[in-house]
Amino acid sequence: MITELVCSAVALVLYVNTLDADFCYDDSRAIRTNPDLLPETPWTNILYNDFWGTLLTHSGSHKSFRPLCTLSFRLNYFLGSLDPWGYHLVNVVLHCCVTALFTTLCHPLLGGGFWSLLAGLLFASHPIHTEAVAGLVGRADVGAALCFLLSLLCYAHHCRLRSGHSRLLRWRVRAWLAASLVMAAVAMLWKEQGVTVLAVSAVYDICVVHRLHLRQFILVIFKRRNVSLLVSLAWLAGWGVVLLGARLYWMGNRPPNFSNSDNPAADSPHFLTRTLTFLYLPAANSWLLLCPHTLSFDWSMDAIPLLRTIADWRNFYSVAFYSGFVLLAWSGLRNKDSKVFHKANGKSHVTNGKSMTNGLHHIDKFPKKTQNGCAKSFPSATQASLPSRENMVVFSLSLLALPFIPATNLCFYVGFVVAERVLYIPSMGFCLLVTLGLRSLYDSMRRKSSRVLLLSCAAFVVLLYSLKTVYRNQDWQSEEMLYKSGITVNPAKAWGNLGNVLKNQGKMAEAEEAYRNALYYRILSPTHSNPNSNLFHCPYERFSEALHYYKLAIGSRPTLASAYLNTGIILVSQGNVDEAKRTFQTCAGIPDENLKDPHAHKSSVTSCLYNLGKLLHEQGQQEEALSVYKEAVNTMPRQFAPQSLYNMMGEAYMRLNNLEEAGHWYRESLKAKPDHVPAHLTYGKLLSIMGQTAEAEHYFLKAIELEPTKGNCYMHYGQFLLEQSRVTEAAVMAEKAADLDGSEFDVVFSAAHMLRQASLNEAAERYYGKAADLRPDYAAALMNLGAILHLNGKLQEAESNYLRALQLKPDDLITQSNLRKLWNVMHKQSVRGLGS
């Protein structure tokens, strides 16, 4: 028990620095935008949706059915909403529990004491676990590992009690077997690879409990010498078939579809390329376990280039890996009598690999005393009944390899090239194998100094792993740090994602540089075009360049809704309204079939419909705008923020003079987001029209309270005050608005109007002048500036502005009339001057 506590404590210390980390990478999609976490979503949806909240039968679903992991996220959301601290705490606690259970499993396998401690420390500190523990999406792997070990330990209890003949003992044997099978099913509900515990349990029974070699096992099968073993194996095999069949049926009896950038080898038309690459990937994964120096949040695209020819030097690694694996496996499976040492009644006995169905003998946790009363200085591997080294090698290899099989593309293609979190369970076999090797070396050494050196090396490896884990955890603190750390491995994707983060932080220049770096690393290739749809937050004069990249992205991926959305936004800003409308309409017609993220697609489609409705609204086509808005309401996914859409529906009904419906949608907007300032302003206007001035003023003041630095709020409140004949207060609000938003033409222009209506002509002249400076090509601004100069007696300046306005809009009757009046005044003044 002390060993388990020590290993768990080490795991806690190593990962405590992840508790203040944010949501990173896939965490946002699995948690922030996953509708299955919301309280209003029926919890039964978890049973029909995949890990990302997409219906399992949807053509774009990943088929990743992990309801227990999603349920744990939902409980986190219920307790702490979207505070990442609680989510990270659960991950760390789960890792500590897995570490304790793995250490417990090692006791009967390695002899307890020091060797179990070493295996547990290797597992607790291995840097390959950082993605599974520090990344919240990795909870599926950690939860599956927890139930995986519980199932295996239950099966070990079943094996220990199996040889009993009493009725009570037989009931307990069946109960432990049932518990093992149930936990295997639970492990699969955490993550698919959890079901492989059934195969690992079978190897445990054959190699650890019965200590059989290949020939002996074949004899057992054909001659039926051990019925209890065969019955247990039959239960494991039968239950595995049932679980896999149910899993296949539940996901719609078809494998998932992935984009070619997720797994480029699977998309290759050449059989040789696929074969060589898929053979190389397990070798690459084994190197990550052995030397986790270079880690990355994503290994897709060209992070590991495809092996296209036999001459590729990486094939040497594949040959070396499989040769070593086969030699290790054959050394354990071959028919060779292995002497196994154990103690009974203080005397040493030797067995020849015979069955140990009476259970695992007691294992001393502390060194025995020598004849002179002194304890042995170093742990011994032969202090108690232990499985033979060959049997342990086979079991360790099975624990390493069998849980990794679902990720090998052997049965079906997977949606990744390398995923570090997938190695969480296989790393148990690796840690067990390394400890077994160190123990064998230790037993073969006779000199004390050699043993001390070996133990020092083992301690150094644990220390090195621990330092790397703590350092790697820092990369998972934020998305910016995570993506920067991945630039060396996957520069295309890392730069593109980093650009998104920098853009959201308002660092536009750095974001643009990141996007250009992504493009430099061939991000425009057919395997990945998303970053092209992000290079749009640039100065006005470079909109044409951004538009060029959007069109390239659409040509590469015609179903990329976000590219259509941003293309339409740029076209609107350039005044090309008709083409923008066509772009938005095209986007709205794109189906979400076979798309990786249907929710994100629907969000982009909803935004396109919103922008299309807004264009129609500005053109005065209110009925058409409402029709588009209603389509957007029916299309939008649960995680879409609808407050702006609802507010614009209220605006459209307002223009149609349907005040009751307008009020309904304004209230819906405020219900969706109580601090939505535009809805406060528009609802305040509506209440003012309906004569509810006290309530209207409340909403205007609330808007100012929410955004006290936004001039637009003061401008709307000033207009309301002006309508209430509170001219002095209105003038104060107008100047406040113009001072806060001095670069916003609409605010400055409206402020000048209000000051003019308040008869504050000098102030009005100043702000009309600012408005004309902001929009020197806007005829109305020049005409109004001329009018206020006219009133203030500055006739020459007024004439100049009238003439400039007529140059821009020659047929404007108001400007022509004002100019004639001005000329009459100027003529009368000149006549008076001549007469005097």
TAPEFEN-V344056 format. One record per pair of residues at least 6 apart in sequence whose C-alpha atoms are under 8 Angstrom apart, sorted by the first residue. I is the first residue (numbers start at 1). GAP is how many residues later the second one is. Records with the same first field share a line. If there is no record, write none. Layout:
I = GAP / GAP
//
This chain:
3 = 100 / 110 / 113 / 114
4 = 95 / 96 / 97 / 99 / 100 / 113 / 116
5 = 95
7 = 89 / 92 / 93 / 96 / 110 / 113 / 114 / 117
8 = 88 / 89 / 91 / 92 / 116
9 = 87
10 = 111 / 114 / 115
11 = 81 / 84 / 85 / 88 / 113 / 114
12 = 80 / 81 / 84
14 = 111 / 452 / 455 / 456
15 = 77 / 118 / 119 / 454 / 455 / 458
16 = 76
17 = 453 / 456 / 457
18 = 70 / 116 / 455 / 456 / 458 / 459
19 = 65 / 66 / 67 / 69 / 70
20 = 64 / 65 / 68 / 457
21 = 63 / 64 / 67 / 113 / 455 / 456 / 457
22 = 62 / 63 / 454 / 455 / 456 / 457
23 = 61 / 112 / 113 / 455 / 456
24 = 111 / 112 / 452 / 453 / 454 / 455 / 458
25 = 272 / 454
26 = 111
27 = 108 / 109 / 110
29 = 23
30 = 21 / 22 / 23 / 107
31 = 6 / 42
32 = 50
33 = 606
34 = 18 / 19 / 605
35 = 6 / 18 / 603 / 604
36 = 6 / 7 / 9 / 10 / 17 / 34 / 38
37 = 33 / 34 / 36 / 37 / 40
38 = 36 / 39
39 = 39
46 = 7 / 21 / 24 / 25
47 = 20
48 = 7 / 8
49 = 6 / 7 / 16
50 = 6 / 11 / 12 / 13 / 14 / 15 / 16 / 17
51 = 12 / 13 / 14 / 15 / 16 / 18 / 19
54 = 7 / 544 / 545
55 = 6
56 = 6 / 7 / 9 / 194 / 195 / 196
57 = 6 / 194 / 195
58 = 535 / 536
59 = 197 / 198 / 534 / 535 / 536
60 = 196 / 197 / 532 / 533 / 534 / 535 / 536 / 537 / 538
61 = 195 / 196 / 533 / 534 / 535 / 536
62 = 194 / 195 / 196 / 353 / 534
63 = 188 / 192 / 193
64 = 127 / 128
65 = 124 / 126 / 127 / 186
66 = 74 / 122 / 123 / 124 / 125 / 126
67 = 122 / 123
68 = 121 / 122
69 = 70 / 71 / 74 / 120 / 121
73 = 14
76 = 10 / 11
80 = 6
87 = 49
88 = 45 / 46 / 48
91 = 42 / 43 / 45 / 48 / 51
92 = 41 / 42
94 = 48 / 49 / 52
95 = 38 / 47
96 = 28
97 = 49
98 = 44 / 47 / 48 / 51
99 = 21 / 24 / 25
100 = 20
101 = 45 / 48 / 49
102 = 18 / 47 / 326
103 = 13 / 14 / 16 / 17
104 = 12
105 = 44 / 48
106 = 6 / 10 / 13 / 14 / 326
107 = 6 / 9 / 256
108 = 252 / 255 / 278
109 = 99 / 277 / 278 / 283
110 = 6 / 271 / 276 / 326
111 = 252 / 253 / 254 / 270 / 271 / 272 / 273 / 274 / 275
112 = 251 / 252 / 253
113 = 251 / 252 / 253 / 266
114 = 251 / 265
115 = 264 / 320 / 324
118 = 317 / 340
119 = 312 / 313 / 316
120 = 311
121 = 341
122 = 309 / 340 / 343
123 = 304 / 305 / 308
125 = 337 / 340 / 341 / 344
126 = 336 / 339 / 340 / 343
127 = 165 / 338 / 339 / 341 / 342 / 345
128 = 160 / 161 / 164 / 167 / 292 / 293 / 295 / 296
129 = 291 / 292 / 294 / 295
130 = 291 / 339 / 342 / 343
131 = 7 / 166 / 289 / 290
132 = 6 / 7 / 9 / 10 / 288 / 289 / 292
133 = 6 / 9
134 = 339 / 342
135 = 341
138 = 283
140 = 50 / 51
141 = 49 / 50 / 280 / 281 / 283 / 284
142 = 282
143 = 44 / 47 / 48
144 = 42 / 43 / 44 / 45 / 46 / 47 / 49 / 50
145 = 42 / 49 / 279 / 280
146 = 41
147 = 36 / 37 / 39 / 40 / 47
148 = 35 / 36 / 39 / 46 / 47 / 49
149 = 48
150 = 30 / 33
151 = 28 / 29 / 30 / 31 / 32 / 33 / 46
152 = 28 / 45 / 48 / 49
153 = 27
154 = 22 / 23 / 25 / 26
155 = 21 / 22 / 25 / 46
156 = 49
157 = 16 / 19
158 = 14 / 15 / 16 / 18 / 19
159 = 14 / 46 / 50 / 198 / 200
160 = 197 / 198 / 199 / 200
161 = 8 / 9 / 11 / 12 / 197 / 198
162 = 8 / 11 / 66 / 195 / 196
163 = 194 / 195
164 = 6
181 = 17 / 55 / 58
184 = 10 / 11 / 13 / 14
185 = 9 / 10 / 58
186 = 8
187 = 6 / 7 / 8
188 = 6 / 7
193 = 210 / 211 / 213
194 = 209
195 = 45 / 48
196 = 206 / 207
197 = 206
198 = 38 / 39 / 42
199 = 37 / 38 / 203
200 = 195 / 198 / 199 / 202
201 = 35
202 = 31 / 34
203 = 192 / 195
204 = 191
205 = 24
206 = 6 / 11
207 = 6 / 180 / 184 / 185 / 187 / 188
208 = 179 / 183 / 184 / 187
209 = 146 / 147 / 148 / 150 / 151 / 178
210 = 143 / 144 / 145 / 146 / 147
211 = 142 / 143 / 144 / 145 / 176 / 177 / 180
212 = 141 / 142 / 143 / 179
213 = 119 / 120 / 121 / 122 / 123 / 178
214 = 119 / 120 / 121
215 = 119 / 120
216 = 119
219 = 6
220 = 6
221 = 9
224 = 6
248 = 6
255 = 157
257 = 337
258 = 156 / 157 / 338
259 = 156 / 268 / 337
260 = 6 / 7 / 267
261 = 39 / 40 / 266 / 267
262 = 38 / 39 / 153 / 154 / 155
263 = 37 / 38 / 151 / 152 / 153 / 154
264 = 36 / 37 / 38 / 42 / 153 / 263
265 = 8 / 9 / 12 / 13 / 41
266 = 8 / 147
268 = 6
272 = 36 / 37
273 = 33 / 34 / 35 / 36
274 = 33
276 = 31 / 32 / 33 / 34 / 39
277 = 29 / 30 / 31
278 = 130 / 131
279 = 39
280 = 34 / 35 / 37 / 38
281 = 127 / 136 / 137
282 = 126
283 = 34 / 35 / 38 / 39
285 = 133 / 138
288 = 6 / 7
289 = 134 / 138 / 141
293 = 175
294 = 195
295 = 125 / 191 / 194
296 = 189 / 190 / 193 / 194
297 = 185 / 186 / 189
298 = 120 / 121 / 188 / 192
299 = 117 / 118 / 119 / 120 / 190 / 191
300 = 116 / 117 / 118 / 190
301 = 189 / 226 / 227
302 = 188
303 = 186 / 187
304 = 113
307 = 7
328 = 65 / 66
329 = 64 / 65 / 68
331 = 59
332 = 57 / 58 / 59 / 60 / 61 / 62
333 = 57 / 58 / 61
337 = 15 / 16
338 = 13 / 14 / 15 / 50 / 52
339 = 11 / 12 / 13 / 14 / 49
340 = 10 / 11 / 12 / 13 / 45 / 46 / 47 / 48
341 = 7 / 8 / 9 / 10 / 41 / 42 / 43 / 44 / 45
342 = 6 / 7 / 8 / 40 / 41 / 42 / 43 / 44
343 = 6 / 40 / 41 / 42
353 = 35
360 = 25
361 = 23 / 24
362 = 22 / 23
363 = 20 / 21 / 22
364 = 19 / 20
366 = 13
367 = 8 / 9 / 10 / 11 / 12 / 13
368 = 7 / 8
369 = 6 / 7
370 = 6
378 = 73
380 = 63
381 = 58 / 59 / 62
389 = 47 / 51
392 = 44
393 = 40 / 43
395 = 34
396 = 33 / 34 / 36 / 37
397 = 32 / 33 / 36
398 = 31
399 = 26 / 27 / 29 / 30 / 31
400 = 25 / 26 / 27 / 28 / 29 / 30
401 = 25 / 28
402 = 24
403 = 22 / 23
404 = 18 / 19 / 22
406 = 6
407 = 7 / 15
408 = 6
438 = 16 / 20
442 = 9 / 12
445 = 6
474 = 7
475 = 6 / 7 / 10
476 = 6
479 = 19 / 22
480 = 18 / 21 / 22
483 = 11 / 12 / 14 / 15
484 = 10 / 11 / 14
486 = 8
487 = 6 / 7 / 8
491 = 27 / 30
492 = 25 / 26 / 27 / 28 / 29 / 30 / 31
493 = 25 / 30
494 = 24
495 = 19 / 20 / 22 / 23
496 = 18 / 19 / 21 / 22 / 35
497 = 34
498 = 13 / 16
499 = 11 / 12 / 13 / 14 / 15 / 16 / 35
500 = 11 / 34
501 = 10
502 = 6 / 8 / 9
503 = 7 / 8 / 34
508 = 29 / 30
512 = 23 / 25 / 26
515 = 16 / 17 / 19 / 20
518 = 13
519 = 12 / 13
523 = 6 / 8 / 9
524 = 8 / 28 / 29 / 32
525 = 31
526 = 30 / 31
529 = 24 / 27 / 28
530 = 23 / 30
532 = 17 / 18 / 20 / 21 / 31
533 = 16 / 17 / 20 / 29 / 30 / 33
534 = 29
535 = 11 / 14
536 = 7 / 10 / 11 / 30
538 = 8
543 = 27
547 = 20 / 23
550 = 13 / 14 / 16 / 17
551 = 12 / 16
553 = 7 / 10
554 = 6 / 9 / 10
559 = 31 / 32
560 = 41
561 = 26 / 29 / 40 / 43 / 44
562 = 39 / 42 / 43
564 = 19 / 20 / 22 / 23 / 44
565 = 18 / 19 / 22 / 39 / 40 / 42 / 43
567 = 13 / 16
568 = 11 / 12 / 13 / 15 / 16 / 40
569 = 11 / 42
571 = 6 / 8 / 9
572 = 8
577 = 38
581 = 31 / 34
584 = 24 / 25 / 27 / 28
585 = 23 / 24 / 27
587 = 18 / 21
588 = 17 / 18 / 20 / 21
592 = 6 / 9 / 10
595 = 6
599 = 38
602 = 33 / 34 / 35
603 = 33 / 34 / 37
605 = 27 / 30 / 31
606 = 26 / 27 / 29 / 30
607 = 25
609 = 19 / 20 / 22 / 23
610 = 18 / 19 / 22 / 35
612 = 13 / 16
613 = 11 / 12 / 13 / 15 / 16
614 = 11 / 34
615 = 10
616 = 6 / 8 / 9
617 = 8 / 35
622 = 30 / 31 / 33 / 34
623 = 29
625 = 27
626 = 23 / 26
629 = 16 / 20
633 = 9 / 12
641 = 31
642 = 27 / 30
643 = 25 / 26 / 27 / 29 / 30 / 33 / 36
644 = 25 / 34 / 35
645 = 24
646 = 19 / 20 / 22 / 23
647 = 18 / 19 / 22 / 31 / 32 / 35
649 = 13 / 16
650 = 11 / 12 / 13 / 14 / 15 / 16
651 = 11 / 31
652 = 10
653 = 6 / 8 / 9
654 = 8 / 32
659 = 27
663 = 20 / 23
666 = 13 / 16 / 17
667 = 12 / 16
669 = 7 / 10
670 = 6 / 9 / 10
675 = 31
677 = 26 / 29 / 30
678 = 25
680 = 19 / 20 / 22 / 23
681 = 18 / 19 / 22 / 32 / 35
683 = 13 / 16
684 = 11 / 12 / 13 / 14 / 15 / 16
685 = 11 / 35
686 = 10
687 = 6 / 8 / 9
688 = 8 / 32
697 = 20 / 23
700 = 13 / 16 / 17
701 = 16
703 = 10
704 = 6 / 9 / 10
707 = 6
709 = 31
710 = 27 / 30 / 31
711 = 25 / 26 / 27 / 28 / 29 / 30 / 36
712 = 25 / 29 / 35
713 = 24
714 = 19 / 20 / 22 / 23
715 = 18 / 19 / 22 / 32 / 35 / 36
717 = 13 / 16
718 = 11 / 12 / 13 / 14 / 15 / 16 / 36
719 = 11 / 35
720 = 10
721 = 6 / 8 / 9
722 = 8 / 32
727 = 31
728 = 30
730 = 24 / 25 / 28
731 = 20 / 23 / 24 / 27 / 29
734 = 16 / 17 / 18 / 20 / 21
735 = 16
737 = 10 / 11 / 14
738 = 9 / 10 / 13 / 29
741 = 6 / 7
742 = 6
743 = 31
745 = 26 / 29 / 30
748 = 19 / 20 / 22 / 23
749 = 18 / 19 / 22 / 32
751 = 13 / 16
752 = 11 / 12 / 13 / 14 / 15 / 16
753 = 11
754 = 10
755 = 6 / 8 / 9
756 = 7 / 8 / 32
761 = 27 / 30 / 31
762 = 30
764 = 24
765 = 20 / 23 / 24
768 = 13 / 16 / 17
769 = 16
771 = 10
772 = 6 / 9 / 10 / 13
775 = 6
776 = 6
777 = 31
778 = 27 / 30
779 = 25 / 26 / 27 / 29 / 30
780 = 25
782 = 19 / 20 / 22 / 23
783 = 18 / 19 / 22 / 32
785 = 13 / 16
786 = 11 / 12 / 13 / 14 / 15 / 16
787 = 11 / 31
788 = 10
789 = 6 / 8 / 9
790 = 8 / 32
795 = 27 / 31
799 = 20 / 23
802 = 13 / 16 / 17
805 = 10
806 = 6 / 9 / 10
//
